[in-house]
């Protein structure tokens, strides 16, 4: 099948590339000529494991191409996927103008029947606005399908190729069958293809992210209680995660969630509820708990150093909002780095893939280390903000020799407190009692 992708950002690149990998002829269109030129020259505008290799292979096989020519991609494709951003304002209202503009542009150049598949995250009722836009700009028939994505940054390629489920919001049985045929190779292990109304499909994405966000915020509040009563959140998590009604995912305490998806969808759900006079106190609490996490963590650092923080050199490991991505949007690390800079500390940051974005954001306000041990030279403390694998098994002796003060604030609970104490570190984590050098706990001797 010939498929068009409108929008060659994160979502569009993954969607188009994975469809091409399954044998379809895919044209990705974007109005950003510089981005299109970069992709055609073999460059990558973002970091996503496995994506660059797939793009290269499918371009070589002539199944995937990039263009700024909307007329061409619409003329040559039965199915047009919309992968357009929908930013949210301070009132929690999603801006769907980009989606409606793209719909109008597609309708204006249609020469026969088309299926527009909206993968952009939009509030319920957007598909109906798209219908009206199409009718206003063409007499050709068109079906609008809502097909939300559930990809996670860092594992997006695998999430698309091996999804937990595929949702198609559409009333026409014939179009449902076309969508089912398109996705059938990805559902060979028996994962469900679910059809529903377009409004329900639009809401499904928001509902999923709100539920996931709630798990994280609840676990973080439980971590605070554990600290207050000298419990270990890691042990509590093990007990909770083995309950089949709950399961183990999204139960790791830390400095809170970031990125684009969860904060955006929480804010949108608050806005949707507010606009219709529906109570949303629990959803608001999930967001508020998350915002307080990063404030609490930053305050813990500032309280430890007190008035001397302006004389301190602090190292930060990890800046992206999660591992395996270079995305800084909404990241807890950015909040902490900003706060430390405002307090007058000298900040050195290392992130395996986000250096360029850090340079663009901060310029010379911070130092950016090329290697993670390099960031520790003369440091009065280490702050761990992202759970990159390379941070999990460091050389503690080397760390101690490089650092001026052996102090660690671990926002991701990567290490065992008793081990850190034996290594001579003052160690602060989340949901576990802080330990000082020389503390020994014979019940937990794992070297990690």
TAQUI-V237613 format. One record per residue. N is the residue number from 1. RES is the residue in three letters. PSI is psi as a letter, one per 40 degrees, with the letter a starting at -180 (999 if undefined). D_CENTER is the distance of its C-alpha to the mean C-alpha in whole Angstrom. Layout:
# TAQUI-V237613
n=(N;N)
res=(RES;RES)
psi=(PSI;PSI)
d_center=(D_CENTER;D_CENTER)
This chain:
# TAQUI-V237613
n=(1;2;3;4;5;6;7;8;9;10;11;12;13;14;15;16;17;18;19;20;21;22;23;24;25;26;27;28;29;30;31;32;33;34;35;36;37;38;39;40;41;42;43;44;45;46;47;48;49;50;51;52;53;54;55;56;57;58;59;60;61;62;63;64;65;66;67;68;69;70;71;72;73;74;75;76;77;78;79;80;81;82;83;84;85;86;87;88;89;90;91;92;93;94;95;96;97;98;99;100;101;102;103;104;105;106;107;108;109;110;111;112;113;114;115;116;117;118;119;120;121;122;123;124;125;126;127;128;129;130;131;132;133;134;135;136;137;138;139;140;141;142;143;144;145;146;147;148;149;150;151;152;153;154;155;156;157;158;159;160;161;162;163;164;165;166;167;168;169;170;171;172;173;174;175;176;177;178;179;180;181;182;183;184;185;186;187;188;189;190;191;192;193;194;195;196;197;198;199;200;201;202;203;204;205;206;207;208;209;210;211;212;213;214;215;216;217;218;219;220;221;222;223;224;225;226;227;228;229;230;231;232;233;234;235;236;237;238;239;240;241;242;243;244;245;246;247;248;249;250;251;252;253;254;255;256;257;258;259;260;261;262;263;264;265;266;267;268;269;270;271;272;273;274;275;276;277;278;279;280;281;282;283;284;285;286;287;288;289;290;291;292;293;294;295;296;297;298;299;300;301;302;303;304;305;306;307;308;309;310;311;312;313;314;315;316;317;318;319;320;321;322;323;324;325;326;327;328;329;330;331;332;333;334;335;336;337;338;339;340;341;342;343;344;345;346;347;348;349;350;351;352;353;354;355;356;357;358;359;360;361;362;363;364;365;366;367;368;369;370;371;372;373;374;375;376;377;378;379;380;381;382;383;384;385;386;387;388;389;390;391;392;393;394;395;396;397;398;399;400;401;402;403;404;405;406;407;408;409;410;411;412;413;414;415;416;417;418;419;420;421;422;423;424;425;426;427;428;429;430;431;432;433;434;435;436;437;438;439;440;441;442;443;444;445;446;447;448)
res=(UNK;UNK;UNK;UNK;UNK;UNK;UNK;UNK;UNK;UNK;UNK;UNK;UNK;UNK;UNK;UNK;UNK;UNK;UNK;UNK;UNK;UNK;UNK;UNK;UNK;UNK;UNK;UNK;UNK;UNK;UNK;UNK;UNK;UNK;UNK;UNK;UNK;UNK;UNK;UNK;UNK;UNK;UNK;UNK;UNK;UNK;UNK;UNK;UNK;UNK;UNK;UNK;UNK;UNK;UNK;UNK;UNK;UNK;UNK;UNK;UNK;UNK;UNK;UNK;UNK;UNK;UNK;UNK;UNK;UNK;UNK;UNK;UNK;UNK;UNK;UNK;UNK;UNK;UNK;UNK;UNK;UNK;UNK;UNK;UNK;UNK;UNK;UNK;UNK;UNK;UNK;UNK;UNK;UNK;UNK;UNK;UNK;UNK;UNK;UNK;UNK;UNK;UNK;UNK;UNK;UNK;UNK;UNK;UNK;UNK;UNK;UNK;UNK;UNK;UNK;UNK;UNK;UNK;UNK;UNK;UNK;UNK;UNK;UNK;UNK;UNK;UNK;UNK;UNK;UNK;UNK;UNK;UNK;UNK;UNK;UNK;UNK;UNK;UNK;UNK;UNK;UNK;UNK;UNK;UNK;UNK;UNK;UNK;UNK;UNK;UNK;UNK;UNK;UNK;UNK;UNK;UNK;UNK;UNK;UNK;UNK;UNK;UNK;UNK;UNK;UNK;UNK;UNK;UNK;UNK;UNK;UNK;UNK;UNK;UNK;UNK;UNK;UNK;UNK;UNK;UNK;UNK;UNK;UNK;UNK;UNK;UNK;UNK;UNK;UNK;UNK;UNK;UNK;UNK;UNK;UNK;UNK;UNK;UNK;UNK;UNK;UNK;UNK;UNK;UNK;UNK;UNK;UNK;UNK;UNK;UNK;UNK;UNK;UNK;UNK;UNK;UNK;UNK;UNK;UNK;UNK;UNK;UNK;UNK;UNK;UNK;UNK;UNK;UNK;UNK;UNK;UNK;UNK;UNK;UNK;UNK;UNK;UNK;UNK;UNK;UNK;UNK;UNK;UNK;UNK;UNK;UNK;UNK;UNK;UNK;UNK;UNK;UNK;UNK;UNK;UNK;UNK;UNK;UNK;UNK;UNK;UNK;UNK;UNK;UNK;UNK;UNK;UNK;UNK;UNK;UNK;UNK;UNK;UNK;UNK;UNK;UNK;UNK;UNK;UNK;UNK;UNK;UNK;UNK;UNK;UNK;UNK;UNK;UNK;UNK;UNK;UNK;UNK;UNK;UNK;UNK;UNK;UNK;UNK;UNK;UNK;UNK;UNK;UNK;UNK;UNK;UNK;UNK;UNK;UNK;UNK;UNK;UNK;UNK;UNK;UNK;UNK;UNK;UNK;UNK;UNK;UNK;UNK;UNK;UNK;UNK;UNK;UNK;UNK;UNK;UNK;UNK;UNK;UNK;UNK;UNK;UNK;UNK;UNK;UNK;UNK;UNK;UNK;UNK;UNK;UNK;UNK;UNK;UNK;UNK;UNK;UNK;UNK;UNK;UNK;UNK;UNK;UNK;UNK;UNK;UNK;UNK;UNK;UNK;UNK;UNK;UNK;UNK;UNK;UNK;UNK;UNK;UNK;UNK;UNK;UNK;UNK;UNK;UNK;UNK;UNK;UNK;UNK;UNK;UNK;UNK;UNK;UNK;UNK;UNK;UNK;UNK;UNK;UNK;UNK;UNK;UNK;UNK;UNK;UNK;UNK;UNK;UNK;UNK;UNK;UNK;UNK;UNK;UNK;UNK;UNK;UNK;UNK;UNK;UNK;UNK;UNK;UNK;UNK;UNK;UNK;UNK;UNK;UNK;UNK;UNK;UNK;UNK;UNK;UNK;UNK;UNK;UNK;UNK;UNK;UNK;UNK;UNK;UNK;UNK;UNK;UNK;UNK;UNK;UNK;UNK;UNK;UNK)
psi=(i;h;h;i;h;h;h;f;a;d;d;d;d;d;d;d;d;d;d;d;d;e;e;i;h;h;h;h;h;i;e;g;d;d;d;d;d;d;d;d;e;e;i;h;e;i;h;h;h;e;d;d;d;d;d;d;d;d;d;d;e;f;e;h;i;h;i;e;g;d;d;d;d;d;d;e;h;d;h;h;h;h;g;i;i;g;i;h;a;d;e;f;h;h;h;e;d;d;d;d;d;d;d;d;d;d;d;d;e;h;e;a;h;i;h;h;h;h;e;i;h;i;i;h;e;d;d;d;d;d;d;d;d;d;d;e;e;i;e;i;i;i;h;h;h;h;g;i;i;f;i;h;h;d;f;d;d;d;d;d;d;g;i;d;i;h;h;h;h;i;d;h;d;d;d;d;d;d;d;d;d;d;e;d;d;e;f;e;e;e;i;i;h;h;i;i;i;d;d;d;d;d;d;d;d;d;d;d;d;d;d;d;d;d;d;d;d;d;d;d;d;d;d;d;d;d;d;d;e;f;i;h;d;d;d;d;d;d;d;d;d;e;h;d;e;d;i;e;i;f;e;h;i;a;e;i;i;a;a;d;d;d;d;d;d;d;d;d;d;d;d;d;d;d;d;e;f;h;i;f;d;d;d;d;d;d;d;d;d;d;d;d;d;d;d;d;d;d;d;d;d;d;d;d;d;a;e;e;d;e;e;i;h;h;h;h;h;h;d;i;e;i;i;f;i;e;h;e;h;e;h;d;d;d;d;d;d;d;d;d;d;d;e;e;i;h;h;h;h;h;h;d;e;e;d;d;d;d;d;d;d;e;b;e;d;i;i;h;i;d;i;d;d;d;d;e;h;e;i;e;i;h;h;h;e;i;f;i;d;e;e;d;g;i;h;d;d;d;d;d;d;d;i;d;h;g;h;h;h;h;e;e;f;d;i;h;d;d;d;d;d;d;e;e;i;h;h;h;a;h;e;i;h;i;i;i;h;e;h;h;g;e;e;g;e;h;g;999)
d_center=(30;29;26;25;21;21;18;17;14;10;11;15;15;14;16;19;19;19;21;23;23;25;28;27;28;25;25;22;23;22;24;23;25;24;21;23;26;23;22;26;27;24;22;18;16;13;12;11;13;16;16;18;21;21;21;24;25;25;26;29;30;30;28;25;26;24;26;27;29;28;32;32;29;30;33;33;30;31;27;25;21;19;16;16;14;15;14;16;19;20;22;19;20;18;19;20;23;21;21;24;25;24;26;29;29;29;32;34;34;34;37;37;35;31;28;25;22;20;16;15;14;17;19;22;25;23;25;28;28;27;30;32;31;32;35;36;35;37;39;38;36;32;30;27;24;21;19;15;12;11;9;6;5;8;10;10;13;15;13;15;18;18;17;17;19;19;20;23;24;27;31;33;33;34;30;29;31;30;26;27;29;26;23;26;26;22;24;27;26;27;23;24;24;24;26;26;27;24;24;23;20;19;19;18;14;14;16;14;11;14;15;12;12;16;16;14;16;19;19;18;22;23;23;24;27;27;28;31;33;32;30;28;24;24;27;26;23;25;27;25;23;26;27;26;25;22;21;19;15;13;16;16;17;16;15;12;9;7;4;6;6;8;10;11;12;14;15;16;18;20;21;22;24;26;27;29;30;28;27;24;24;22;19;20;21;17;16;19;18;15;16;19;18;17;20;22;21;22;25;26;26;28;30;31;32;33;35;35;31;32;34;31;29;26;24;20;18;15;13;9;7;7;10;10;8;10;7;9;8;9;9;12;14;14;16;18;19;20;22;24;25;26;28;30;28;28;25;24;20;19;16;17;15;14;18;18;16;17;20;20;18;21;24;27;26;24;25;23;24;24;24;23;26;27;25;28;31;33;30;31;28;24;21;18;15;12;14;14;17;20;20;21;25;26;30;30;34;33;30;33;35;33;32;34;33;32;29;26;23;21;17;16;20;20;24;27;29;32;31;30;33;36;34;35;32;31;28;26;23;21;24;26;30;30;32;34;36;39;37;38;36;38;36;33;34;31;30;27)
